[in-house]
Amino acid sequence: MTILVTGATGSVGRLLVDELVAAGVRDVRALTNNPAKAALPSGVEVAHGYLGKPATLPAALDGVDTVYLAPLPAYVDEFVTAAQKAGVRRVVVLSGEPAEYEAQGDPGSWHYYKVERAIEDGGFEWVHLRPGQFMNNTLDWAPSIKAEGVVRGPYADAVQLPIDLGDIAAVASAVLRDESYTGQKLGMSGPEQLTQPQEVALIGEALGRELRFEELTHEEAVAAWTPFMGAESAEWLVDGFRMMAEYAAEPSPVVQEVAGRPAKSYREWARDNVAAFRG
C-alpha cells in the first residue's frame, strides 16, 4: 500500500520521509516540485508535483492508498477531487492547534478548519495532527538577535507549547503505519508552557549572553509583519498571540504516547540550533 508524502521537501515532510524509511516502509512516494534538489533516500519513489499545481496530482496519486497531507487550504478542494478519483482511502492531515479558537467559541475562524472539514466531507478515513507553534518558527528571530541582541513581538504573556519538527514527523510516521488512530484529532505539543521572553532567554542561555525581548502593541506587530505575509495573515497571526495570552493550554502527552519517546524541550532545541543565532 503506497504512502504519498506531500510537501516532501518541506519542514516536516522531509523528516517524515526519513522516519518512514527508518521504520521499514517500502512503498513511499514523495511529492516534490524539485526532484533534483530533494536528495531523498534511496528506494523512495519521487513524484514531480505540488499541491498548488492540481494538474500534477492525478499521476502522483495513482495507486496510492494513504496520503500525508501538508496544509494548503487554498487547494484542498482540488486535492479532494483528485484523491477521490484515484481511490485514496486514508488521509493524515497536518493541521494546527485550534484550542484558542474553540475556547472563544468560533472554530470556524481557525485557519486549518477548511482542510480538516474538506477531508472529512470527502469520505476518506482520516487522522488530524494538530501541533502548536513550531520551535523552528523562532529561527525568524536570528537576524535581530545577531544585529541587536533583541527580539520584538506582541503579547509577551502569550503562553505557547512549542514543538520540535522531528517530534511531529515521528508522530506522523507512527500514525501513517497504525490504523488504530483513524478518526482521531491528535493535539501535539512540546513538553512545557513557554512565553516568548522565556524562549528568548533560553536562546540567550545557549549563546552564553543576555538577550532582550521588547513587546510590540497589536497594531505595531501587524504593521511589522504585513510586508512579509500580507495584512490578513498578519492580523490572523497576531490575533492568535492575543488569544494565547488569554487561554493557556496544557502540554499534550501525544508525542510520548504515539512516538514512544519524550518530546524535545525548547532548551534542547536552542542548543541544537545555536549556530543559527550566532553573529
MITOR-739623 format. One record per residue: z, y, x of N, C-alpha, C in turn. Coordinates in steps of 0.1 Angstrom, whole numbers. Last residue first. Example, Ala and Ser with C-alpha at 12.3 -4.5 7.8 and 13.67 -1.06 7.14 Angstrom:
// MITOR-739623
+-------+-------+-------+-------+-------+-------+-------+-------+-------+
:  n.c3 :  n.c2 :  n.c1 : ca.c3 : ca.c2 : ca.c1 :  c.c3 :  c.c2 :  c.c1 :
+-------+-------+-------+-------+-------+-------+-------+-------+-------+
:    71 :   -22 :   128 :    71 :   -11 :   137 :    79 :     0 :   129 :
:    78 :   -57 :   132 :    78 :   -45 :   123 :    78 :   -33 :   132 :
+-------+-------+-------+-------+-------+-------+-------+-------+-------+
END
This chain:
// MITOR-739623
+-------+-------+-------+-------+-------+-------+-------+-------+-------+
:  n.c3 :  n.c2 :  n.c1 : ca.c3 : ca.c2 : ca.c1 :  c.c3 :  c.c2 :  c.c1 :
+-------+-------+-------+-------+-------+-------+-------+-------+-------+
:   156 :   356 :   263 :   146 :   366 :   267 :   138 :   362 :   279 :
:   161 :   329 :   241 :   164 :   335 :   254 :   152 :   345 :   258 :
:   155 :   315 :   219 :   162 :   327 :   217 :   165 :   335 :   230 :
:   144 :   291 :   226 :   136 :   300 :   218 :   142 :   313 :   216 :
:   165 :   277 :   239 :   154 :   283 :   247 :   146 :   293 :   239 :
:   180 :   266 :   219 :   185 :   278 :   225 :   174 :   285 :   233 :
:   178 :   243 :   204 :   167 :   253 :   203 :   170 :   266 :   210 :
:   201 :   228 :   207 :   188 :   222 :   210 :   177 :   232 :   211 :
:   220 :   247 :   199 :   220 :   242 :   213 :   206 :   236 :   217 :
:   214 :   248 :   172 :   213 :   260 :   181 :   212 :   256 :   195 :
:   219 :   222 :   163 :   206 :   227 :   163 :   204 :   239 :   172 :
:   247 :   221 :   167 :   238 :   212 :   175 :   224 :   217 :   175 :
:   254 :   241 :   148 :   258 :   243 :   163 :   249 :   234 :   171 :
:   246 :   230 :   125 :   238 :   241 :   130 :   242 :   244 :   145 :
:   245 :   193 :   126 :   251 :   206 :   124 :   243 :   217 :   130 :
:   226 :   168 :   110 :   228 :   176 :   122 :   235 :   189 :   118 :
:   242 :   142 :    90 :   233 :   154 :    91 :   237 :   162 :   103 :
:   247 :   109 :   102 :   252 :   122 :    98 :   242 :   133 :    99 :
:   227 :    83 :    86 :   232 :    90 :    98 :   237 :   103 :    94 :
:   213 :    72 :    65 :   222 :    63 :    73 :   227 :    70 :    86 :
:   196 :    83 :    48 :   191 :    81 :    61 :   200 :    73 :    70 :
:   213 :    83 :    25 :   200 :    78 :    24 :   194 :    74 :    38 :
:   239 :    92 :    32 :   238 :    81 :    23 :   224 :    75 :    23 :
:   234 :   114 :    49 :   242 :   103 :    54 :   239 :    91 :    45 :
:   219 :   130 :    32 :   214 :   126 :    45 :   221 :   114 :    50 :
:   236 :   134 :     9 :   224 :   126 :     8 :   218 :   122 :    22 :
:   259 :   149 :     4 :   260 :   137 :    13 :   247 :   129 :    14 :
:   258 :   185 :     6 :   254 :   172 :     0 :   255 :   161 :    10 :
:   282 :   211 :     4 :   273 :   203 :    12 :   270 :   190 :     4 :
:   282 :   232 :   -26 :   289 :   224 :   -16 :   279 :   215 :    -9 :
:   272 :   267 :   -31 :   271 :   253 :   -33 :   279 :   245 :   -22 :
:   283 :   296 :   -43 :   284 :   288 :   -31 :   283 :   273 :   -34 :
:   270 :   324 :   -57 :   272 :   310 :   -60 :   272 :   302 :   -47 :
:   266 :   349 :   -48 :   274 :   348 :   -60 :   278 :   333 :   -63 :
:   251 :   347 :   -26 :   263 :   354 :   -24 :   272 :   353 :   -36 :
:   229 :   334 :   -37 :   238 :   326 :   -28 :   251 :   333 :   -25 :
:   218 :   356 :   -50 :   224 :   345 :   -58 :   233 :   336 :   -50 :
:   208 :   370 :   -28 :   218 :   376 :   -38 :   225 :   365 :   -45 :
:   190 :   353 :   -18 :   202 :   356 :   -10 :   213 :   362 :   -19 :
:   171 :   354 :   -38 :   178 :   341 :   -35 :   190 :   343 :   -27 :
:   162 :   380 :   -35 :   170 :   377 :   -47 :   177 :   363 :   -46 :
:   147 :   377 :   -13 :   159 :   385 :   -12 :   168 :   382 :   -24 :
:   126 :   361 :   -24 :   134 :   356 :   -13 :   148 :   363 :   -12 :
:   115 :   378 :   -43 :   120 :   365 :   -47 :   130 :   359 :   -36 :
:   107 :   399 :   -27 :   117 :   401 :   -38 :   123 :   388 :   -42 :
:    87 :   386 :   -12 :    99 :   392 :    -5 :   110 :   394 :   -15 :
:    68 :   378 :   -31 :    76 :   368 :   -24 :    88 :   374 :   -17 :
:    60 :   404 :   -39 :    66 :   395 :   -49 :    74 :   384 :   -42 :
:    50 :   417 :   -16 :    62 :   422 :   -23 :    68 :   412 :   -32 :
:    42 :   397 :    14 :    39 :   403 :     1 :    51 :   407 :    -7 :
:    50 :   389 :    39 :    48 :   379 :    28 :    44 :   384 :    15 :
:    50 :   410 :    57 :    48 :   396 :    62 :    45 :   386 :    51 :
:    56 :   433 :    44 :    44 :   433 :    52 :    40 :   419 :    56 :
:    82 :   426 :    31 :    69 :   427 :    23 :    57 :   427 :    32 :
:   104 :   428 :    47 :    97 :   415 :    46 :    84 :   416 :    39 :
:   113 :   454 :    44 :   111 :   449 :    58 :   103 :   436 :    57 :
:   117 :   458 :    17 :   107 :   466 :    24 :   104 :   460 :    38 :
:   137 :   439 :    12 :   124 :   437 :     6 :   113 :   445 :    13 :
:   157 :   451 :    27 :   152 :   438 :    31 :   139 :   435 :    25 :
:   162 :   475 :    14 :   157 :   475 :    28 :   151 :   462 :    32 :
:   171 :   466 :   -11 :   158 :   473 :   -10 :   153 :   474 :     4 :
:   195 :   454 :    -4 :   185 :   446 :   -11 :   171 :   453 :    -9 :
:   204 :   465 :    29 :   205 :   465 :    14 :   194 :   457 :     9 :
:   214 :   445 :    57 :   204 :   453 :    50 :   207 :   454 :    35 :
:   238 :   441 :    83 :   234 :   439 :    69 :   225 :   449 :    64 :
:   235 :   428 :   114 :   235 :   441 :   107 :   230 :   438 :    92 :
:   252 :   410 :   138 :   245 :   409 :   125 :   246 :   422 :   118 :
:   250 :   405 :   173 :   255 :   412 :   162 :   246 :   409 :   149 :
:   262 :   383 :   199 :   251 :   389 :   191 :   257 :   396 :   179 :
:   274 :   376 :   232 :   277 :   380 :   218 :   264 :   386 :   212 :
:   264 :   346 :   250 :   266 :   360 :   249 :   268 :   364 :   234 :
:   256 :   319 :   252 :   266 :   324 :   260 :   268 :   339 :   261 :
:   238 :   307 :   235 :   233 :   316 :   246 :   243 :   320 :   256 :
:   256 :   294 :   218 :   246 :   286 :   226 :   240 :   294 :   238 :
:   268 :   317 :   207 :   276 :   307 :   215 :   267 :   298 :   224 :
:   247 :   328 :   194 :   253 :   335 :   205 :   261 :   326 :   214 :
:   244 :   309 :   174 :   233 :   311 :   184 :   238 :   318 :   196 :
:   268 :   313 :   161 :   266 :   300 :   168 :   254 :   301 :   177 :
:   264 :   339 :   151 :   275 :   337 :   161 :   273 :   323 :   168 :
:   244 :   334 :   133 :   241 :   343 :   144 :   252 :   341 :   155 :
:   258 :   319 :   114 :   247 :   313 :   121 :   244 :   321 :   134 :
:   276 :   339 :   106 :   281 :   327 :   112 :   270 :   320 :   120 :
:   259 :   357 :    93 :   266 :   361 :   105 :   272 :   349 :   113 :
:   249 :   340 :    72 :   240 :   344 :    83 :   248 :   349 :    95 :
:   274 :   314 :    65 :   267 :   327 :    62 :   258 :   330 :    74 :
:   275 :   279 :    56 :   275 :   290 :    67 :   268 :   303 :    61 :
:   289 :   248 :    51 :   286 :   261 :    45 :   286 :   271 :    56 :
:   275 :   217 :    64 :   285 :   228 :    64 :   280 :   240 :    57 :
:   256 :   197 :    70 :   270 :   193 :    67 :   280 :   204 :    64 :
:   225 :   205 :    51 :   233 :   202 :    63 :   247 :   199 :    59 :
:   212 :   188 :    22 :   217 :   199 :    29 :   222 :   194 :    43 :
:   195 :   180 :    -9 :   198 :   177 :     5 :   203 :   190 :    12 :
:   193 :   164 :   -40 :   197 :   177 :   -33 :   201 :   174 :   -19 :
:   170 :   146 :   -54 :   179 :   145 :   -43 :   182 :   158 :   -36 :
:   164 :   132 :   -83 :   163 :   145 :   -77 :   174 :   146 :   -66 :
:   148 :   101 :   -91 :   159 :   109 :   -87 :   155 :   122 :   -81 :
:   127 :    85 :   -97 :   133 :    92 :  -108 :   145 :   100 :  -104 :
:   133 :    61 :   -71 :   124 :    66 :   -81 :   131 :    73 :   -93 :
:   149 :    48 :   -54 :   152 :    62 :   -55 :   142 :    68 :   -66 :
:   139 :    22 :   -51 :   151 :    24 :   -59 :   155 :    39 :   -61 :
:   119 :    20 :   -33 :   115 :    25 :   -46 :   128 :    26 :   -56 :
:   116 :    29 :    -1 :   126 :    23 :   -10 :   124 :    28 :   -24 :
:    99 :    44 :    14 :    99 :    30 :    16 :   108 :    22 :     6 :
:   103 :    70 :     7 :    90 :    65 :     5 :    89 :    50 :     6 :
:   130 :    72 :    14 :   127 :    73 :     0 :   112 :    67 :    -2 :
:   128 :    72 :    42 :   136 :    62 :    35 :   132 :    61 :    21 :
:   113 :    95 :    47 :   108 :    82 :    51 :   115 :    71 :    43 :
:   130 :   115 :    37 :   117 :   113 :    31 :   111 :    99 :    34 :
:   151 :   113 :    55 :   153 :   110 :    41 :   140 :   107 :    34 :
:   137 :   121 :    78 :   144 :   108 :    78 :   146 :   104 :    64 :
:   129 :   147 :    72 :   119 :   137 :    74 :   125 :   123 :    73 :
:   154 :   160 :    70 :   146 :   159 :    58 :   135 :   148 :    60 :
:   162 :   157 :    97 :   170 :   150 :    86 :   162 :   149 :    73 :
:   144 :   173 :   110 :   144 :   159 :   113 :   152 :   151 :   102 :
:   151 :   199 :   101 :   138 :   193 :    97 :   138 :   178 :    99 :
:   185 :   204 :    91 :   175 :   202 :   101 :   163 :   195 :    96 :
:   197 :   229 :    68 :   194 :   215 :    71 :   183 :   214 :    82 :
:   223 :   251 :    57 :   211 :   249 :    65 :   209 :   234 :    69 :
:   235 :   263 :    32 :   237 :   249 :    37 :   225 :   245 :    46 :
:   250 :   296 :    28 :   239 :   286 :    28 :   243 :   273 :    34 :
:   262 :   323 :    11 :   265 :   311 :    17 :   254 :   301 :    16 :
:   262 :   358 :    17 :   255 :   347 :    11 :   258 :   334 :    19 :
:   273 :   380 :    29 :   283 :   370 :    23 :   275 :   358 :    17 :
:   253 :   396 :    36 :   260 :   389 :    46 :   269 :   378 :    41 :
:   227 :   406 :    23 :   238 :   398 :    17 :   245 :   390 :    27 :
:   198 :   406 :    45 :   206 :   410 :    33 :   217 :   401 :    30 :
:   197 :   413 :    81 :   193 :   406 :    69 :   202 :   410 :    57 :
:   191 :   412 :   116 :   193 :   420 :   104 :   189 :   412 :    92 :
:   205 :   406 :   147 :   198 :   400 :   136 :   201 :   409 :   124 :
:   204 :   415 :   182 :   208 :   418 :   168 :   199 :   410 :   158 :
:   196 :   418 :   208 :   208 :   411 :   205 :   213 :   413 :   191 :
:   171 :   430 :   212 :   183 :   438 :   209 :   196 :   431 :   208 :
:   152 :   411 :   220 :   150 :   425 :   223 :   163 :   433 :   222 :
:   161 :   386 :   212 :   157 :   388 :   226 :   156 :   403 :   229 :
:   166 :   391 :   185 :   177 :   386 :   194 :   173 :   389 :   209 :
:   141 :   397 :   176 :   152 :   408 :   176 :   164 :   404 :   184 :
:   127 :   372 :   180 :   123 :   385 :   186 :   134 :   396 :   187 :
:   143 :   352 :   166 :   142 :   352 :   180 :   138 :   366 :   186 :
:   144 :   349 :   139 :   153 :   359 :   145 :   151 :   361 :   159 :
:   129 :   328 :   132 :   123 :   341 :   130 :   132 :   352 :   136 :
:   145 :   306 :   134 :   137 :   309 :   146 :   130 :   323 :   145 :
:   155 :   302 :   110 :   162 :   312 :   117 :   155 :   314 :   131 :
:   141 :   280 :   100 :   137 :   294 :    95 :   143 :   305 :   104 :
:   152 :   257 :   110 :   141 :   263 :   117 :   137 :   277 :   112 :
:   170 :   250 :    89 :   175 :   256 :   101 :   164 :   263 :   109 :
:   160 :   257 :    56 :   157 :   250 :    69 :   163 :   257 :    81 :
:   180 :   258 :    28 :   174 :   265 :    39 :   172 :   256 :    51 :
:   178 :   226 :    11 :   181 :   241 :    10 :   174 :   247 :    22 :
:   158 :   201 :    -4 :   165 :   206 :     7 :   168 :   221 :     5 :
:   151 :   179 :   -25 :   154 :   193 :   -27 :   163 :   198 :   -16 :
:   126 :   157 :   -35 :   135 :   160 :   -24 :   138 :   175 :   -24 :
:   121 :   138 :   -63 :   120 :   151 :   -58 :   131 :   153 :   -47 :
:    99 :   111 :   -70 :   112 :   115 :   -64 :   111 :   129 :   -60 :
:    81 :    93 :   -96 :    84 :   104 :   -87 :    98 :   104 :   -81 :
:    52 :    79 :  -111 :    66 :    77 :  -106 :    69 :    88 :   -96 :
:    32 :   102 :  -130 :    35 :    95 :  -118 :    49 :    90 :  -118 :
:    25 :   119 :  -151 :    26 :   104 :  -154 :    29 :    96 :  -142 :
:    24 :   146 :  -150 :    12 :   139 :  -146 :    13 :   124 :  -148 :
:    49 :   156 :  -155 :    40 :   156 :  -166 :    27 :   148 :  -163 :
:    59 :   154 :  -128 :    65 :   146 :  -139 :    55 :   145 :  -151 :
:    41 :   172 :  -115 :    42 :   158 :  -111 :    48 :   149 :  -122 :
:    48 :   196 :  -129 :    34 :   190 :  -129 :    34 :   175 :  -125 :
:    75 :   199 :  -122 :    71 :   197 :  -136 :    57 :   191 :  -137 :
:    74 :   203 :   -94 :    81 :   192 :  -100 :    76 :   189 :  -114 :
:    57 :   227 :   -94 :    53 :   215 :   -87 :    60 :   203 :   -93 :
:    72 :   246 :  -108 :    58 :   242 :  -113 :    54 :   229 :  -106 :
:    95 :   250 :   -93 :    96 :   243 :  -106 :    82 :   238 :  -111 :
:    97 :   263 :   -70 :    91 :   250 :   -69 :    91 :   243 :   -83 :
:   110 :   288 :   -76 :    96 :   288 :   -70 :    90 :   274 :   -71 :
:   124 :   294 :  -108 :   126 :   288 :   -95 :   112 :   285 :   -89 :
:   124 :   302 :  -134 :   120 :   312 :  -124 :   120 :   306 :  -110 :
:   135 :   280 :  -147 :   120 :   283 :  -148 :   115 :   293 :  -139 :
:   162 :   281 :  -146 :   155 :   273 :  -136 :   140 :   275 :  -136 :
:   184 :   299 :  -154 :   170 :   302 :  -155 :   162 :   294 :  -145 :
:   212 :   299 :  -152 :   206 :   295 :  -165 :   191 :   298 :  -166 :
:   223 :   303 :  -128 :   220 :   315 :  -136 :   214 :   312 :  -149 :
:   224 :   277 :  -119 :   237 :   284 :  -122 :   235 :   297 :  -130 :
:   197 :   274 :  -114 :   203 :   266 :  -125 :   216 :   273 :  -129 :
:   195 :   290 :   -92 :   188 :   294 :  -104 :   193 :   286 :  -116 :
:   211 :   277 :   -73 :   214 :   291 :   -77 :   207 :   295 :   -90 :
:   199 :   252 :   -71 :   212 :   253 :   -77 :   215 :   267 :   -82 :
:   174 :   242 :   -62 :   174 :   252 :   -73 :   188 :   255 :   -79 :
:   159 :   237 :   -32 :   172 :   236 :   -39 :   173 :   247 :   -50 :
:   127 :   221 :   -33 :   137 :   230 :   -28 :   149 :   229 :   -36 :
:   105 :   196 :   -24 :   107 :   207 :   -33 :   117 :   216 :   -26 :
:    83 :   172 :   -17 :    92 :   181 :   -10 :    93 :   194 :   -18 :
:    80 :   144 :   -38 :    78 :   158 :   -37 :    88 :   165 :   -27 :
:    63 :   115 :   -39 :    75 :   120 :   -34 :    73 :   135 :   -31 :
:    47 :    96 :   -63 :    47 :   108 :   -56 :    61 :   113 :   -52 :
:    28 :    67 :   -72 :    41 :    73 :   -69 :    39 :    86 :   -60 :
:     1 :    60 :   -77 :    12 :    55 :   -86 :    24 :    64 :   -84 :
:   -33 :    70 :   -80 :   -20 :    71 :   -73 :    -9 :    68 :   -82 :
:   -59 :    69 :   -89 :   -50 :    58 :   -93 :   -37 :    58 :   -85 :
:   -76 :    89 :   -87 :   -76 :    80 :   -76 :   -67 :    68 :   -79 :
:   -71 :   104 :  -109 :   -84 :    98 :  -108 :   -84 :    87 :   -97 :
:   -46 :   114 :  -102 :   -47 :   106 :  -114 :   -60 :    98 :  -113 :
:   -53 :   130 :   -80 :   -44 :   118 :   -78 :   -45 :   108 :   -90 :
:   -68 :   150 :   -91 :   -74 :   141 :   -81 :   -66 :   128 :   -79 :
:   -49 :   162 :  -108 :   -61 :   157 :  -114 :   -67 :   147 :  -104 :
:   -29 :   170 :   -90 :   -26 :   160 :  -100 :   -38 :   154 :  -106 :
:   -43 :   189 :   -74 :   -38 :   176 :   -68 :   -35 :   166 :   -79 :
:   -47 :   208 :   -93 :   -58 :   202 :   -87 :   -54 :   189 :   -81 :
:   -20 :   216 :   -97 :   -28 :   210 :  -108 :   -40 :   203 :  -103 :
:   -12 :   226 :   -73 :    -6 :   214 :   -77 :   -14 :   208 :   -89 :
:   -19 :   250 :   -60 :   -29 :   239 :   -61 :   -24 :   226 :   -67 :
:     3 :   266 :   -59 :   -10 :   272 :   -64 :   -20 :   261 :   -67 :
:    24 :   252 :   -47 :    24 :   253 :   -61 :    10 :   258 :   -67 :
:    28 :   232 :   -25 :    18 :   242 :   -25 :    15 :   244 :   -40 :
:    48 :   211 :    -5 :    48 :   221 :   -16 :    37 :   231 :   -15 :
:    36 :   178 :     1 :    41 :   191 :     6 :    39 :   201 :    -5 :
:    42 :   147 :   -10 :    35 :   159 :   -14 :    42 :   171 :    -8 :
:    34 :   115 :    -2 :    44 :   126 :     2 :    37 :   139 :     0 :
:    22 :    91 :   -24 :    19 :   103 :   -17 :    33 :   111 :   -14 :
:    10 :    57 :   -27 :    21 :    67 :   -27 :    18 :    79 :   -19 :
:   -15 :    45 :   -27 :    -6 :    41 :   -37 :     5 :    52 :   -38 :
:   -50 :    51 :   -21 :   -36 :    55 :   -18 :   -27 :    51 :   -30 :
:   -77 :    48 :   -24 :   -69 :    36 :   -20 :   -55 :    39 :   -18 :
:   -83 :    81 :   -18 :   -89 :    69 :   -21 :   -81 :    57 :   -16 :
:   -74 :   106 :   -10 :   -65 :    98 :   -19 :   -71 :    84 :   -22 :
:   -94 :   117 :     6 :   -81 :   114 :    12 :   -72 :   105 :     3 :
:  -115 :   119 :   -13 :  -116 :   110 :    -1 :  -103 :   106 :     5 :
:  -103 :   139 :   -31 :  -107 :   125 :   -35 :  -109 :   115 :   -24 :
:   -97 :   163 :   -14 :   -87 :   153 :   -19 :   -92 :   140 :   -24 :
:  -115 :   182 :    -8 :  -112 :   172 :     2 :  -103 :   161 :    -3 :
:  -115 :   200 :   -29 :  -127 :   191 :   -27 :  -125 :   180 :   -16 :
:   -92 :   215 :   -26 :   -92 :   204 :   -35 :  -104 :   195 :   -34 :
:   -76 :   229 :    -3 :   -91 :   226 :    -4 :   -93 :   214 :   -13 :
:   -49 :   228 :    -2 :   -55 :   241 :    -7 :   -71 :   240 :    -7 :
:   -44 :   204 :    10 :   -41 :   205 :    -4 :   -48 :   218 :   -10 :
:   -70 :   193 :    32 :   -59 :   202 :    29 :   -57 :   204 :    14 :
:   -86 :   172 :    57 :   -85 :   179 :    44 :   -72 :   187 :    43 :
:   -93 :   142 :    69 :   -96 :   156 :    72 :   -95 :   163 :    58 :
:   -70 :   117 :    77 :   -79 :   122 :    66 :   -81 :   137 :    68 :
:   -64 :    92 :   100 :   -64 :   106 :    98 :   -75 :   110 :    87 :
:   -41 :    66 :   102 :   -54 :    70 :    98 :   -54 :    85 :    95 :
:   -23 :    56 :   130 :   -23 :    64 :   118 :   -37 :    68 :   115 :
:   -28 :    43 :   155 :   -27 :    35 :   143 :   -26 :    43 :   130 :
:    -9 :    65 :   175 :   -19 :    55 :   174 :   -17 :    46 :   161 :
:     2 :    96 :   160 :     4 :    84 :   167 :    -7 :    74 :   165 :
:   -17 :   127 :   164 :    -9 :   117 :   156 :    -8 :   104 :   163 :
:   -28 :   152 :   171 :   -22 :   143 :   181 :   -12 :   133 :   174 :
:   -41 :   174 :   158 :   -30 :   167 :   152 :   -22 :   159 :   162 :
:   -64 :   185 :   166 :   -51 :   191 :   171 :   -39 :   183 :   167 :
:   -83 :   171 :   153 :   -83 :   171 :   167 :   -70 :   176 :   173 :
:   -78 :   176 :   125 :   -75 :   163 :   131 :   -75 :   163 :   146 :
:   -69 :   199 :   107 :   -73 :   200 :   121 :   -70 :   187 :   128 :
:   -58 :   195 :    83 :   -70 :   203 :    83 :   -76 :   204 :    97 :
:   -47 :   163 :    73 :   -46 :   174 :    81 :   -59 :   182 :    82 :
:   -30 :   136 :    61 :   -39 :   146 :    57 :   -37 :   159 :    66 :
:   -27 :   104 :    73 :   -22 :   117 :    75 :   -33 :   127 :    71 :
:   -16 :    72 :    62 :   -27 :    81 :    63 :   -22 :    96 :    63 :
:    -4 :    42 :    71 :     0 :    56 :    69 :   -13 :    64 :    71 :
:     4 :    12 :    70 :    -7 :    19 :    63 :    -3 :    33 :    60 :
:    27 :     4 :    84 :    14 :     2 :    90 :     3 :    11 :    83 :
:    60 :    11 :    92 :    50 :    12 :    82 :    36 :    12 :    88 :
:    80 :    10 :   111 :    71 :    -1 :   110 :    61 :    -1 :    99 :
:    95 :    32 :   116 :   101 :    22 :   107 :    92 :    10 :   104 :
:    78 :    47 :   132 :    90 :    41 :   138 :    97 :    30 :   129 :
:    61 :    56 :   112 :    56 :    47 :   122 :    68 :    40 :   129 :
:    79 :    72 :    98 :    73 :    61 :    91 :    67 :    51 :   101 :
:    85 :    92 :   117 :    96 :    83 :   111 :    90 :    71 :   105 :
:    60 :   103 :   122 :    67 :    96 :   133 :    78 :    87 :   127 :
:    56 :   115 :    97 :    46 :   105 :   102 :    53 :    97 :   113 :
:    77 :   133 :    97 :    77 :   122 :    87 :    68 :   111 :    92 :
:    69 :   152 :   115 :    81 :   144 :   118 :    82 :   132 :   109 :
:    48 :   163 :   100 :    45 :   157 :   113 :    57 :   148 :   117 :
:    61 :   173 :    77 :    51 :   162 :    76 :    49 :   155 :    89 :
:    77 :   195 :    84 :    83 :   183 :    80 :    73 :   171 :    81 :
:    57 :   214 :    93 :    71 :   213 :    99 :    78 :   200 :    96 :
:    25 :   198 :    95 :    34 :   208 :    91 :    48 :   205 :    97 :
:     6 :   179 :    97 :     9 :   186 :   109 :    18 :   197 :   107 :
:     4 :   169 :    71 :     9 :   160 :    81 :    11 :   166 :    95 :
:     1 :   177 :    44 :     8 :   186 :    54 :    12 :   179 :    66 :
:     7 :   144 :    31 :     1 :   157 :    31 :     8 :   166 :    40 :
:     5 :   111 :    37 :    14 :   122 :    41 :     5 :   135 :    41 :
:     0 :    83 :    18 :    -6 :    95 :    23 :     4 :   106 :    25 :
:     3 :    49 :    23 :    11 :    61 :    20 :     3 :    73 :    26 :
:   -11 :    20 :     9 :   -12 :    31 :    18 :    -4 :    43 :    13 :
:     0 :   -12 :     8 :     0 :     0 :     0 :     0 :    12 :     9 :
+-------+-------+-------+-------+-------+-------+-------+-------+-------+
END
